[in-house]
Amino acid sequence: MRFTNCDIKWLRLLLLQMLLCKCVISILFFNPYAAPVYTPIYGFTLDNSIDHYTTLMQNISQHMGGISSYPYTYFGSPVPPQTAPSKIKEYDFIIVGSGPAGCVLANRLSENPNWKVLLIEAGGLETIAHDIPALTAYLQSTASNWGYTTEPEPGVCWGMNDQRCAFPRGKVLGGTSSINYMIYNRGNRRDFDRWAADGNKGWSYNEVLPYFMKSERSTLKGLENSPYHNRNGNLNIEFVPYRTKAVHAFVKGAKQAGYMKVDYNGETQLGVSYVQANTQRGIRHSAATAFLKPIMYTRPNLKVLINTRVTKVLIDPENKIAYGVEYVRNKKTKQAYAVREVVLSAGTFNSPQILMLSGVGPEDHLKELQIPVLKNLPVGQVMYDHMSHSGLAFVVNTTGYTPYTNRINIFHIKDYLRGTGIFTMIGGVEALAFYKSPNSRDPPDWPDAEIIMLGGSLASDEGAGVARGMNIRKDIYDAVFKPLETLQNDHWSAFIMQFRPKSFGHMKLQSKNPFHWPKFYPNYFQHDEDLEILLEATKETIRISQTPAMKAIGTRIHDAPLPNCAHHHFGTDDYWRCSIRTLSTTLHHQVGTCRMGPKTDPTAVVDRKLRVYGIQRLRVADNSIIPNPITGHTNAVSFMIGEKCADMIKADYADEKRPKINITFY
């Protein structure tokens, strides 16, 4: 059965109305602050109140094949092949994980029709809920998120349930690019020059910029002639179509405070800009949408398995050659074989977990868990993150711009169908300002923190989205943010993110059971300098809020104190230090658990070609290889890593002289 354009229009409208009804029901009948159930083995079990909606949308996606020929569909593509034909026992390449790097690799490697490529994803399909940028926060509480949390640590995450910060990670085709806030920020040129200077030849800014641009299809108005942007790639990048009055005042106010208006993905970062997003006409443009959908039915040499959990890499213990993976699907354990290479693109948490389960990791830790050691490497021993402060909210005199969920109406839906309106807001994020600390010892063109301006606050969704996804305690939310729910005035907020922390943590396995969550120890604020940079940037945000442009809309800080910080006078340095330790927020930016570096680097797991040291035919290609935290958001970097890794693999097999692995089947 095929649908006319008119049918499609009304089906979209119907599905959007169903989604809105579901969101309202979730708010009214589900307690967003019902404490997640924590177990020592499996971690948190969230009340995934919209998961049955997700299942419904996946079923619709499976049975609406007639829509797949439409130029762009809100329903997602029909289900990709879930099982490889039984006749195929081996592949040239097996890619584990369908995040940005994994999707890019699947696309680029399958360009060679002689190469059979298998892509394995632990999660399911994207749905209409993933497509709508304004619903991003709700995705943190669904089965599309692995639901990881940190172990309780002193001095941080004071405002979170069980003192555990949330570590969102995508468990869906498209990986974290399908649940994140879609901010496209590559980082600073000095980040990559530092990688190269540390012994990673080929990773300098001038050498990775072409790979950033290769993925990009820029539709950024005003930057059509920029030499830093490509207009012919797979991943659409645009300015968010909808903007509140507050963001215009913020950008103008930042300029009054001394910030230049810049393209932060261009010549310099220092300044302020409306946010660049990986969306297309106001719809999320994930890795799966950009790199898999266009080729899913035109490349028979590419096979995709969803809802499939890889539990280990198959490695010959004698010659240390990776020759496949073991996975669990439909409660059955199976194996797939790679005659050329296995590439782990399972992300900063799952790639190191799979390596350690396969016998590649810290020797003492593996022996403790009775896992046979194949190669002693510092897997998981380094983990950097961008710690953020989410405690700033401001009230203004305007009305009607803040995206309250309880004020959504049919006109907002119509706007979205035209590619504009509040549904196109990427979780509320509207602008970025790059702050340089006066006490910084780094070069002047290397920002220390980012001010993320959001239209609205944690109260805009009545605590059911952002606050719940961050695991914020109910008493904290009720004391500070709940009063904003009934306020008629618009409000905006700012998240303050530090770029290059001195503190770093680590992760380790909980057991040798692959279905048990790893344990995460981020060790935030082990260096006082990290907290002080967030404090300085918090005060800088307040300074911007006091500029003439912001005063013109009546901007004033929301001064409801945090209960546990009330013994400090609101607005003092000590109050903000307490607030930073209470509303400690992480933004999907963990890196370094399979760190790239030269052989002389005792913390390195992979070399500059992303090959795992001591194990042949095995690479890691995702954000876990990033050696140092970047001055940006990690989503864009992950696409770049996938592009560069694909070219390195192609170069290694260019002359086809490198022999395949001979696999004997019994």
C-alpha positions in Angstrom: 0.0 0.0 0.0 1.3 3.4 -1.0 0.3 6.8 0.5 -0.4 10.1 -1.3 1.3 13.3 -0.2 -2.0 14.3 1.3 -2.3 11.0 3.2 1.3 11.5 4.5 0.5 15.0 5.7 -2.5 13.9 7.8 -0.7 10.8 9.1 2.1 13.1 10.3 -0.4 15.3 12.0 -2.1 12.4 13.6 1.1 10.9 14.9 2.3 14.2 16.3 -1.0 14.6 18.1 -0.6 11.1 19.5 2.9 12.0 20.7 1.7 15.2 22.4 -1.1 13.3 24.1 1.5 10.8 25.3 3.8 13.5 26.7 0.9 15.1 28.6 -0.2 11.7 30.0 3.4 11.0 31.0 3.5 14.3 32.9 0.0 13.8 34.5 0.1 10.2 35.4 3.7 9.3 35.8 5.8 10.6 38.6 8.9 12.0 37.0 10.7 11.9 40.3 9.9 8.4 41.2 13.4 7.4 42.4 15.0 5.0 39.9 15.5 1.6 41.3 19.2 0.9 41.8 20.6 -2.6 42.0 24.3 -3.3 42.6 24.5 -5.5 39.5 22.3 -3.9 36.8 22.4 -0.3 37.9 19.4 1.9 37.6 16.1 0.7 36.2 14.2 3.8 35.0 10.4 4.0 34.7 10.5 4.3 30.9 7.1 5.9 30.7 7.2 6.6 26.9 8.8 3.3 25.9 5.5 1.8 24.9 5.0 4.8 22.6 8.5 4.1 21.2 7.5 0.5 20.5 4.3 1.7 18.8 6.3 4.0 16.5 8.8 1.3 15.7 5.9 -1.0 14.7 4.4 1.8 12.5 7.9 2.3 10.9 8.1 -1.4 10.1 4.7 -1.5 8.3 4.7 1.7 6.3 7.1 0.8 3.6 5.1 2.9 1.1 6.4 6.0 2.7 10.0 5.1 2.2 10.1 6.6 -1.2 9.0 10.1 0.0 12.0 12.5 0.0 12.0 12.9 3.7 9.8 11.0 6.2 9.0 11.6 9.8 8.4 8.0 10.3 11.9 6.7 9.8 12.9 4.1 7.2 11.4 0.6 7.3 13.2 -1.9 9.4 16.7 -2.7 8.2 17.5 -6.4 7.8 17.6 -7.9 11.3 19.4 -11.1 10.5 22.1 -11.8 8.0 21.3 -14.6 5.5 22.5 -17.9 6.9 24.6 -18.6 3.7 26.9 -15.8 4.7 29.3 -17.1 7.4 31.9 -14.4 7.1 32.3 -10.7 6.4 35.3 -8.6 5.4 34.6 -6.1 8.2 32.5 -6.2 11.3 31.6 -2.9 12.9 30.3 -3.0 16.5 28.1 0.1 17.3 26.1 2.4 15.1 27.0 5.8 16.6 28.4 8.5 14.3 31.8 6.8 13.7 30.1 3.4 13.2 27.5 4.7 10.7 30.2 6.5 8.7 32.4 3.4 8.6 29.5 1.3 7.4 28.8 3.7 4.7 32.3 4.3 3.5 33.5 0.7 3.7 30.5 -0.6 1.9 31.3 1.7 -1.1 33.5 -1.2 -2.2 31.0 -3.7 -3.6 33.5 -6.5 -3.1 33.6 -5.9 0.7 30.9 -7.5 2.8 30.2 -5.3 5.9 28.3 -6.2 9.0 27.1 -3.4 11.3 25.8 -4.5 14.8 23.7 -2.3 17.1 22.6 -3.2 20.6 19.5 -1.0 20.4 16.5 -0.7 18.1 15.2 1.9 15.6 14.7 5.6 15.8 11.1 6.8 15.9 9.2 10.0 15.4 10.1 10.9 19.0 13.8 10.9 18.0 13.1 13.1 15.0 11.6 16.0 17.0 14.4 18.1 18.5 12.3 19.7 21.2 11.7 16.2 22.7 15.4 15.5 23.2 15.2 15.6 27.0 12.5 12.9 27.2 14.7 10.5 25.3 17.1 10.3 28.2 14.4 8.4 30.1 13.6 5.8 27.4 15.2 2.5 26.3 17.1 4.5 23.7 19.5 5.5 26.6 21.7 2.9 28.2 20.9 4.7 31.5 24.4 4.6 33.0 25.2 6.6 36.1 28.3 7.3 38.0 29.4 5.8 41.3 28.8 8.1 44.3 31.8 10.3 44.9 32.4 13.1 47.5 32.1 16.7 46.5 30.0 16.3 43.4 26.5 15.4 42.2 25.0 16.4 45.5 21.7 17.2 44.0 21.2 13.9 42.2 19.4 10.8 43.3 21.7 8.6 45.3 24.4 11.2 44.5 24.9 9.6 41.0 25.3 11.8 38.0 23.6 10.5 34.8 25.8 9.3 32.0 23.4 9.2 28.9 24.5 7.0 26.1 22.5 6.2 22.9 21.3 2.6 22.6 19.6 2.9 19.2 20.5 2.9 15.5 22.4 6.1 15.3 23.9 5.8 18.8 24.1 8.9 20.9 23.6 11.1 17.9 19.9 10.0 18.1 19.4 11.2 21.7 21.8 14.1 22.2 21.2 17.8 21.9 22.4 18.0 18.3 25.0 20.8 18.9 27.6 20.8 16.1 30.9 22.1 17.5 34.1 20.6 16.2 36.5 22.0 18.7 39.5 24.3 18.6 42.4 23.9 16.1 44.8 23.7 19.1 43.1 20.5 20.3 44.1 18.6 17.3 47.5 20.2 16.9 48.1 19.0 20.5 47.1 15.4 19.4 49.7 15.5 16.7 52.4 17.1 18.9 51.9 14.3 21.4 52.9 11.7 18.8 49.7 11.1 16.9 51.0 11.9 13.4 48.2 12.7 10.9 45.8 14.2 13.5 46.7 17.9 13.3 44.0 20.4 12.7 44.9 20.9 9.0 44.9 17.1 8.6 41.5 16.4 10.2 39.6 19.5 8.9 39.0 17.8 5.5 37.3 14.9 7.3 35.1 17.3 9.3 34.1 18.9 6.0 33.7 15.6 4.2 30.7 14.6 6.4 29.1 18.1 6.4 26.3 19.4 4.3 26.1 23.0 5.5 23.0 25.1 5.0 24.2 27.8 7.4 22.7 31.1 6.2 25.4 33.7 5.9 28.2 31.2 5.7 27.7 30.0 2.2 31.1 31.1 1.0 33.1 30.0 4.1 36.1 27.9 3.4 35.5 26.0 6.7 32.2 24.4 5.6 31.2 21.9 2.9 27.8 21.9 1.2 27.8 18.5 -0.3 28.3 16.0 2.5 25.9 13.6 4.3 25.2 15.3 7.6 23.0 18.4 7.4 24.1 21.4 9.5 21.9 24.4 10.0 21.0 27.2 12.4 18.0 26.3 14.5 14.9 27.7 12.7 13.2 29.0 15.8 14.6 31.7 18.1 13.2 33.4 21.2 13.5 37.0 22.0 15.8 36.1 24.9 18.5 34.6 22.6 18.5 37.7 20.4 19.1 39.8 23.6 21.7 37.3 24.8 23.7 37.5 21.6 23.5 41.3 21.5 24.3 41.5 25.2 27.4 39.3 24.7 28.6 41.6 22.0 28.1 44.5 24.4 30.1 42.6 26.9 33.0 42.4 24.5 32.4 39.2 22.6 32.6 39.1 18.8 30.0 37.3 16.8 31.8 34.4 15.2 31.5 31.1 13.3 32.8 28.9 16.1 33.5 26.2 13.5 35.6 28.6 11.5 38.6 30.7 12.0 38.2 31.4 15.7 36.0 30.2 18.6 36.3 33.2 20.9 33.0 35.0 20.7 29.3 34.3 20.6 27.0 32.6 18.0 23.6 31.2 17.5 24.0 27.5 17.8 24.8 25.3 14.8 22.8 22.0 14.8 22.8 18.7 13.0 19.2 19.1 11.9 17.5 19.2 8.6 14.6 21.7 8.2 14.1 21.4 11.9 14.3 17.6 12.1 17.1 15.7 13.9 19.7 14.5 11.4 21.3 11.6 13.2 24.1 9.4 12.0 21.7 6.7 11.0 19.5 9.2 9.0 22.6 10.8 7.3 24.7 7.7 6.6 22.5 4.6 6.6 19.1 5.5 5.3 20.4 6.7 1.9 22.2 3.3 1.2 20.2 0.8 3.2 18.4 -0.7 0.1 21.1 -0.1 -2.5 24.0 -2.0 -1.1 23.4 -5.7 -0.7 27.0 -6.0 0.7 25.9 -4.1 3.9 24.0 -6.0 6.6 22.7 -4.4 9.7 21.7 -6.2 12.9 19.7 -4.3 15.5 18.8 -5.4 19.0 22.0 -7.5 19.1 24.5 -7.4 21.9 28.1 -8.0 21.2 29.7 -9.7 24.2 33.3 -10.2 23.1 35.7 -10.0 20.3 37.0 -13.4 19.1 40.8 -13.3 19.3 43.1 -16.2 18.6 45.1 -16.6 21.9 48.2 -17.9 20.1 48.8 -15.3 17.4 46.6 -12.5 18.8 44.5 -11.9 15.7 40.9 -10.8 16.0 38.7 -12.9 13.7 35.1 -12.1 14.7 32.7 -11.3 17.4 30.4 -13.2 19.7 26.9 -11.8 20.2 23.6 -12.4 21.8 20.4 -12.1 19.8 16.9 -13.3 20.7 18.5 -14.9 23.8 20.8 -17.0 21.6 24.6 -16.7 21.5 26.0 -16.6 18.0 29.2 -15.7 16.2 30.1 -13.7 13.2 33.5 -13.8 11.5 35.7 -11.1 9.9 38.3 -12.0 7.4 39.8 -8.6 7.4 39.1 -6.6 10.5 36.8 -6.0 13.5 36.2 -2.3 14.4 34.8 -1.4 17.7 32.7 1.8 17.5 30.5 1.1 20.5 31.3 4.3 22.3 33.4 5.6 25.2 31.8 3.1 27.6 31.0 0.0 25.6 34.1 -0.3 23.5 36.4 -0.6 26.5 33.8 -2.9 28.2 33.9 -5.2 25.1 37.7 -5.1 25.0 38.1 -6.0 28.7 35.5 -8.8 28.3 37.6 -10.1 25.5 40.8 -10.2 27.6 42.3 -6.9 26.5 42.7 -4.6 29.5 44.4 -4.0 32.8 46.0 -7.3 33.8 45.3 -7.0 37.5 41.6 -6.1 36.9 41.0 -8.9 34.5 42.6 -11.5 36.7 40.5 -10.3 39.6 37.4 -11.1 37.5 38.9 -14.4 36.2 39.0 -13.2 32.6 41.9 -14.7 30.7 44.4 -12.0 29.8 45.3 -11.8 26.1 46.9 -8.3 26.2 47.7 -6.1 29.2 46.6 -2.5 28.2 45.3 0.5 30.2 41.8 0.1 28.9 39.4 2.4 30.8 42.1 3.8 33.0 41.7 7.3 31.6 38.3 9.0 31.3 37.9 12.7 30.7 34.6 14.5 30.8 33.2 18.0 30.4 31.7 18.8 33.8 28.9 21.5 33.6 26.9 23.7 36.0 23.1 23.8 35.4 22.1 26.1 38.2 21.5 29.4 36.4 18.0 30.6 35.5 16.8 34.0 34.5 13.3 35.6 34.2 12.4 38.2 31.6 9.4 40.4 30.9 8.3 38.8 27.7 5.6 36.2 27.4 4.8 33.4 24.9 8.3 32.4 23.9 9.3 29.9 26.5 8.5 26.3 25.3 6.2 25.1 28.1 4.9 21.6 27.3 1.5 22.3 28.9 1.0 25.2 26.4 1.5 23.3 23.2 -1.3 23.7 20.7 -2.2 22.8 17.1 -0.5 25.9 15.7 2.9 24.6 17.1 2.3 21.4 15.3 1.5 23.2 12.0 4.7 25.2 12.4 6.7 22.1 12.9 5.3 20.6 9.7 6.6 23.7 7.9 10.0 23.2 9.4 9.8 26.0 12.0 8.4 26.7 15.5 9.3 25.6 19.0 9.4 21.9 18.1 12.6 22.6 16.1 14.5 23.9 19.2 17.3 21.4 20.0 16.3 20.7 23.6 16.1 24.5 24.1 19.7 25.3 23.2 19.9 28.5 21.3 23.3 30.1 21.5 26.9 29.5 22.6 29.4 31.9 24.0 33.1 31.0 24.5 34.7 32.2 27.7 38.4 32.8 28.3 39.5 32.9 31.9 41.8 35.8 32.9 43.7 33.3 35.0 44.2 30.8 32.2 47.7 29.7 31.4 46.7 28.5 27.9 47.1 30.5 24.7 44.6 33.4 24.4 42.7 31.9 21.5 41.9 28.7 23.4 38.6 29.1 25.4 38.3 27.6 28.8 34.6 27.3 29.1 31.4 27.5 27.1 28.2 29.3 28.1 25.2 27.3 26.6 22.2 29.6 26.4 18.8 27.8 26.5 15.4 29.3 25.9 13.4 28.1 28.9 14.6 26.2 32.0 14.4 22.9 33.8 10.8 23.9 34.6 9.7 24.2 31.0 8.8 20.5 30.8 7.6 20.5 34.5 10.6 18.4 35.5 9.6 15.4 33.3 12.4 15.9 30.7 15.7 17.7 31.5 15.6 17.4 35.3 14.6 13.7 35.2 17.2 12.9 32.5 19.9 14.5 34.8 18.7 12.4 37.7 18.0 15.6 39.8 16.3 14.9 43.2 12.7 16.0 43.6 13.3 18.2 46.6 16.0 20.1 44.7 13.7 20.6 41.7 10.7 21.6 43.9 12.7 24.2 45.9 14.4 25.9 43.0 12.6 25.3 39.7 9.0 24.3 40.4 8.0 28.0 41.1 8.8 28.8 37.5 6.2 26.4 36.2 3.3 28.7 37.0 5.1 31.9 36.0 3.6 33.7 33.0 6.8 35.4 32.2 9.4 33.8 29.8 12.6 32.6 31.3 16.0 31.4 30.0 18.9 29.5 31.5 22.5 28.8 31.0 24.6 25.6 31.3 28.3 26.4 32.0 30.7 23.8 30.6 34.4 23.5 31.2 36.4 22.4 28.2 39.7 21.0 29.3 39.6 19.7 32.9 42.8 18.7 34.7 40.8 16.0 36.6 40.1 12.7 35.0 38.5 9.4 36.1 38.3 5.8 35.1 35.9 3.0 34.5 36.1 -0.8 35.2 34.0 -3.9 34.8 31.6 -4.9 37.5 32.0 -8.6 36.6 32.7 -10.8 33.7 29.0 -11.0 32.9 28.7 -8.8 29.7 25.1 -7.8 30.8 26.3 -6.2 34.0 26.9 -2.5 33.8 30.5 -1.1 34.1 31.3 1.1 37.0 32.2 4.8 36.4 34.4 6.9 38.6 34.8 10.4 37.0 36.7 12.0 39.9 35.4 15.5 39.1 37.0 18.5 40.8 40.1 16.6 42.0 41.9 19.8 40.8 40.5 23.0 42.3 41.2 24.8 39.1 38.4 22.9 37.4 35.8 24.2 39.8 37.2 27.7 39.7 36.8 28.0 35.9 33.2 27.0 36.2 32.8 29.6 38.9 34.4 32.3 36.8 32.2 31.4 33.8 29.1 31.4 36.0 29.8 34.9 37.1 30.6 35.9 33.5 27.1 34.7 32.5 25.6 36.9 35.1 27.6 39.8 33.8 26.2 39.3 30.3 22.7 39.1 31.8 23.2 42.6 33.2 24.1 44.3 29.8 21.8 46.9 28.3 20.4 44.4 25.7 19.4 42.0 28.4 18.1 44.7 30.7 15.9 45.8 27.9 13.8 42.7 28.2 13.8 42.8 32.0 16.3 40.0 32.7 16.7 39.2 36.3 18.3 36.2 37.9 16.0 33.6 39.5 17.3 33.7 43.1 15.6 30.8 44.7 18.5 29.1 46.7 19.3 25.5 46.6 18.3 24.0 50.0 21.7 22.5 50.7 23.4 25.8 49.8 21.1 28.2 51.7 23.7 28.6 54.4 25.7 30.7 51.9 24.4 34.1 50.8 22.9 33.7 47.3 25.2 34.9 44.6 28.5 34.8 46.6 31.4 32.7 45.3 30.8 30.1 48.0 27.2 29.8 47.1 28.1 29.2 43.4 30.8 26.7 44.4 28.1 24.8 46.4 25.7 25.1 43.4 28.3 23.7 41.0 28.9 20.7 43.2 25.1 20.2 43.6 23.8 20.7 40.0 26.8 18.9 38.5 25.8 18.0 34.9 27.4 15.9 32.2 26.6 16.4 28.5 27.5 13.1 26.7 31.2 14.1 26.3 33.2 11.4 28.0 36.4 10.5 26.1 39.7 8.7 26.5 38.9 5.2 27.7 40.7 3.7 24.7 43.2 6.5 24.4 45.2 7.0 21.2 48.9 7.6 21.6 52.4 6.4 20.6 54.0 3.2 22.0 55.9 5.3 24.5 52.6 6.6 26.1 51.8 4.4 29.1 48.1 5.3 28.8 47.7 4.5 25.1 45.4 1.7 23.9 45.5 2.3 20.2 48.0 3.8 17.8 47.6 6.7 15.4 45.8 4.3 12.9 43.4 3.3 15.7 44.9 -0.2 15.8 44.8 -1.9 19.3 48.3 -2.4 20.5 49.3 -6.1 20.5 46.1 -7.4 18.7 46.1 -7.7 15.0 43.1 -6.8 12.8 41.3 -5.0 15.6 40.7 -1.2 15.7 38.7 1.2 17.9 37.0 4.1 16.1 34.9 6.3 18.4 35.2 9.0 21.0 37.0 6.6 23.4 40.2 7.1 21.4 40.3 10.9 21.9 43.5 11.5 23.9 42.6 14.8 25.6 39.3 16.6 26.2 38.4 18.9 23.3 37.3 22.5 23.2 33.9 21.6 21.7 31.2 18.9 21.7 32.2 15.4 20.8 29.4 14.5 18.3 31.1 16.3 15.4 34.5 14.7 16.3 33.0 11.2 16.2 31.9 11.7 12.6 35.4 12.9 11.8 37.0 9.9 13.5 34.8 7.6 11.4 35.7 9.4 8.2 39.5 9.3 8.9 39.4 5.6 10.1 37.6 4.6 6.9 40.3 6.2 4.7 43.0 4.6 6.8 41.4 1.2 6.4 41.0 1.7 2.6 44.6 2.7 2.3 45.7 -0.5 4.1 43.8 -2.6 1.6 44.3 -0.5 -1.5 46.4 -3.0 -3.3 44.5 -6.0 -2.0 47.9 -7.6 -1.1 47.2 -7.9 2.6 46.0 -11.4 3.1 42.6 -12.3 4.5 42.3 -14.4 7.6 41.7 -18.1 7.0 38.8 -19.2 9.2 38.0 -22.8 9.7 34.3 -23.6 10.5 33.5 -26.8 12.5 
